[in-house]
Amino acid sequence: RSDRGLYQQPFGVDYRRAHMTFRVRVWLELTVVLAIVVTILAVLVKLQHEAVYSQLVRQRLSVIAAATAAPFRSVSELGLTVATVRNGQELLNRAWQTDPAISNIVLLDAAGEVILSVPDAPVPFSGRQMARAMGEGSNSQWGLETATALVSGATIMDENDEPAAALAVIYPMNELRTHNRLISSQIRLSALALLAGFSALA
């Protein structure tokens, strides 16, 4: 009996150790797989959110640009210059108040020179960039993106259906980046919480 006990006890200890090592190895493998899956899902969600949010911002700016340009278009189609609109500055100020994140709303001539502006701030694009964006746009709507701003514009035609002026709504790129960073941090926290929960269950 004593001989049997001497052989059985070490064997039992080794078996339990091997069993625990196997369970730990399986848990680690499952955790790694879960980490990879959760990371991929988090990246996809982040990219999708950034694309959707950017598109929504562009659409909102486009609507503001078209609505603000409408009174100037009515005057320009009659053969008058957009500068003759008496409440032009008030129209720009009113449009600016619809979204506090907008950095500027500018009325420009066909060459890209500023006629009216909400704040007295430099325009983050050149006349050449504006002309190229207008040529690539459709239905008198155009847009462009610079390193510092997201721009949505509306072309104002004259009585000969030629570009006479343009109205541009300027949205700071930093505002977009700040929002995306905030959402990215929330996605990372959610991903870590999911990973911790799944790892604990495993």
MARTIGU-343017 format. One line per field, with one value per residue (C-alpha): residue number from 1; x negated, y, z. Coordinates in nm, 3 decimals. Example, Ala and Ser with C-alpha at 12.3 -4.5 7.8 and 13.67 -1.06 7.14 Angstrom:
2
k <- (1  2)
c1 <- (-1.230  -1.367)
c2 <- (-0.450  -0.106)
c3 <- (0.780  0.714)
% end
This chain:
202
k <- (1  2  3  4  5  6  7  8  9  10  11  12  13  14  15  16  17  18  19  20  21  22  23  24  25  26  27  28  29  30  31  32  33  34  35  36  37  38  39  40  41  42  43  44  45  46  47  48  49  50  51  52  53  54  55  56  57  58  59  60  61  62  63  64  65  66  67  68  69  70  71  72  73  74  75  76  77  78  79  80  81  82  83  84  85  86  87  88  89  90  91  92  93  94  95  96  97  98  99  100  101  102  103  104  105  106  107  108  109  110  111  112  113  114  115  116  117  118  119  120  121  122  123  124  125  126  127  128  129  130  131  132  133  134  135  136  137  138  139  140  141  142  143  144  145  146  147  148  149  150  151  152  153  154  155  156  157  158  159  160  161  162  163  164  165  166  167  168  169  170  171  172  173  174  175  176  177  178  179  180  181  182  183  184  185  186  187  188  189  190  191  192  193  194  195  196  197  198  199  200  201  202)
c1 <- (0.000  -0.275  -0.448  -0.129  -0.079  -0.432  -0.374  -0.021  -0.073  -0.340  -0.139  0.171  -0.024  -0.174  0.166  0.326  0.040  0.064  0.441  0.405  0.135  0.361  0.654  0.434  0.299  0.652  0.765  0.471  0.540  0.909  0.818  0.578  0.840  1.103  0.859  0.797  1.169  1.261  0.977  1.089  1.450  1.343  1.139  1.426  1.675  1.436  1.384  1.754  1.846  1.588  1.714  2.081  2.021  1.809  2.081  2.347  2.139  2.090  2.463  2.552  2.304  2.436  2.792  2.680  2.483  2.775  3.028  2.803  2.716  3.081  3.144  2.818  2.909  3.241  3.064  2.788  3.036  3.191  2.857  2.758  2.443  2.466  2.323  2.653  2.835  2.894  2.923  2.642  2.439  2.745  2.815  2.463  2.485  2.818  2.678  2.372  2.592  2.744  2.424  2.174  1.905  1.892  1.583  1.688  1.943  1.807  1.957  1.700  1.688  1.609  1.233  1.245  1.218  1.415  1.726  1.883  1.766  1.902  1.578  1.286  1.080  0.861  1.022  0.852  0.859  0.752  0.956  0.798  0.909  1.258  1.276  1.165  1.418  1.695  1.604  1.618  1.944  2.298  2.627  2.434  2.312  1.946  1.713  1.344  1.121  0.800  0.562  0.751  1.109  1.399  1.575  1.918  2.012  2.296  2.236  2.436  2.515  2.590  2.858  2.639  2.606  2.240  2.076  2.098  2.023  2.012  2.108  1.885  1.953  1.629  1.608  1.283  1.111  1.002  1.368  1.409  1.088  1.185  1.521  1.355  1.098  1.376  1.568  1.248  1.175  1.530  1.497  1.164  1.315  1.611  1.378  1.168  1.483  1.606  1.267  1.250  1.603  1.545  1.207  1.365  1.634  1.370)
c2 <- (0.000  0.242  0.168  0.231  0.567  0.675  0.621  0.758  1.093  1.231  1.107  1.294  1.614  1.603  1.533  1.831  2.057  1.940  1.991  2.346  2.426  2.301  2.513  2.824  2.765  2.726  3.042  3.238  3.117  3.209  3.551  3.619  3.517  3.732  4.026  3.999  3.976  4.267  4.480  4.418  4.501  4.819  4.937  4.869  5.050  5.346  5.374  5.341  5.605  5.850  5.803  5.840  6.142  6.317  6.259  6.396  6.710  6.762  6.724  6.971  7.226  7.177  7.249  7.565  7.683  7.629  7.799  8.099  8.140  8.143  8.520  8.607  8.380  8.558  8.894  8.761  8.602  8.947  9.080  9.258  9.196  9.003  9.304  9.485  9.259  9.502  9.249  9.027  9.049  8.971  8.663  8.535  8.606  8.425  8.120  8.120  8.096  7.767  7.581  7.728  7.489  7.666  7.885  8.113  8.177  8.370  8.531  8.545  8.670  8.443  8.496  8.395  8.743  8.799  9.019  8.945  8.738  8.659  8.697  8.878  8.561  8.439  8.202  7.858  7.801  7.982  8.102  7.827  7.559  7.705  7.713  7.349  7.244  7.433  7.256  6.916  6.990  6.932  7.121  7.433  7.256  7.188  7.101  7.080  6.974  7.138  7.059  7.292  7.306  7.125  7.352  7.325  7.579  7.692  7.855  8.168  8.206  8.528  8.591  8.423  8.109  8.187  8.172  8.519  8.444  8.168  8.115  7.894  7.746  7.663  7.397  7.358  7.023  7.031  7.012  6.697  6.544  6.624  6.451  6.147  6.124  6.134  5.857  5.655  5.667  5.553  5.267  5.161  5.160  4.955  4.712  4.668  4.610  4.346  4.178  4.171  4.028  3.758  3.673  3.631  3.405  3.201)
c3 <- (0.000  0.088  -0.244  -0.437  -0.259  -0.340  -0.712  -0.727  -0.554  -0.789  -1.086  -0.960  -0.905  -1.257  -1.410  -1.238  -1.343  -1.700  -1.695  -1.559  -1.815  -2.093  -1.968  -1.944  -2.294  -2.434  -2.252  -2.389  -2.742  -2.716  -2.575  -2.862  -3.119  -2.947  -2.936  -3.309  -3.390  -3.161  -3.303  -3.660  -3.571  -3.388  -3.687  -3.927  -3.704  -3.672  -4.048  -4.120  -3.864  -3.999  -4.355  -4.258  -4.034  -4.299  -4.557  -4.322  -4.258  -4.632  -4.697  -4.420  -4.551  -4.903  -4.789  -4.605  -4.909  -5.148  -4.920  -4.855  -5.224  -5.337  -5.285  -5.460  -5.751  -5.795  -5.826  -6.053  -6.294  -6.343  -6.467  -6.145  -5.940  -5.615  -5.432  -5.490  -5.243  -4.957  -4.677  -4.808  -4.488  -4.281  -4.493  -4.431  -4.058  -4.032  -4.213  -3.988  -3.679  -3.799  -3.708  -3.459  -3.585  -3.923  -3.934  -4.220  -4.494  -4.789  -5.099  -5.378  -5.734  -6.027  -5.977  -5.612  -5.461  -5.141  -5.170  -4.832  -4.539  -4.194  -3.996  -4.151  -4.190  -4.476  -4.725  -4.707  -5.084  -5.398  -5.694  -5.905  -5.659  -5.657  -6.037  -6.057  -5.793  -5.974  -6.298  -6.127  -5.946  -6.064  -6.039  -5.937  -5.622  -5.556  -5.276  -5.197  -4.911  -4.794  -4.511  -4.278  -4.404  -4.559  -4.810  -4.967  -5.231  -5.453  -5.792  -5.871  -6.243  -6.432  -6.695  -6.958  -6.746  -6.681  -6.334  -6.182  -5.817  -5.560  -5.201  -4.986  -4.645  -4.465  -4.195  -3.997  -4.040  -3.675  -3.572  -3.779  -3.642  -3.282  -3.326  -3.487  -3.205  -2.945  -3.120  -3.166  -2.793  -2.715  -2.964  -2.807  -2.457  -2.579  -2.754  -2.438  -2.231  -2.478  -2.482  -2.103  -2.080  -2.342  -2.188  -1.846  -1.990  -2.170)
% end
